[in-house]
Amino acid sequence: MSGPTQMGADAMANNRFPVWRLIQSELEAEIRSGLIGPGDQLPSESELAERFGVNRHTVRTALANLAIAGLARARRGRGVFVEDRPPEYRISRESRWSEIEREMNATPSGRLVGVSERPASAAVADMLAIGLGAPVLLVETVRGSTPALLIYSYHVFDRARFAGIDQAVARTGSYTEALAAFGVERFYRASTWIDCRMPRPREAEALSIPLDAPVLVMMYVDRDAGDRPILYGNAVIPNGSMVVRVDTL
């Protein structure tokens, strides 16, 4: 290749973004999409410098930031290799956060960080099948299967049915066990929505991420065996710490 790629030329013509960041985004997209798989070796610094039409220092900066993101690791004398994929969370009727914990041989460690009471908004009232303005409990927790997988969660409950569930969560560290204490032995995932946003300050602090790092937000409604809504949840997940899988069969 005699000159810079189109991406390199565009980056140098438009200096709103550092060239190394654009190189990082190109490689990150290839890694996350599976075009470069776990354990695969990335091209050498020289090859990447030629591909993008930049010097090796610029490439080195991009590779260093891939390592910070947990996507690649340099092995002395061998090169840079793609790390293993993050744990996979499958969205299904039986979805549970405990699935990932079992996969990682981790012990549930939900920690209560806050509880508040508020009137149900129209959206929350609809999801929980309660009256508009009915009192609900907003329970906030940080759940950590491992240091690499922390989740900041918000769970909204009908206070009339689940008064005191925050205490059960604080005692057990598990929403499943807390619900069992209220007679909900079985429940299922009825709906899931996935979004992305910037973290709140308290979320960033609890998850040990910067305020400018986007987070995945998974919103869901769980119902009991009698098909009654039991909770509306929001799980805030650091970018790259989990892969979400949706099966249609």
PyMOL commands that set and color helices and strands:
alter all, ss='L'
color gray80, all
select helices_A, chain A and resi 6-13+19-32+45-52+56-68+98-103+122-128+159-162+165-172+175-181+201-207
alter helices_A, ss='H'
color red, helices_A
select strands_A, chain A and resi 72-75+79-82+88-91+110-119+135-146+149-158+187-197+215-224+229-238+243-246
alter strands_A, ss='S'
color yellow, strands_A
deselect
rebuild
show_as cartoon
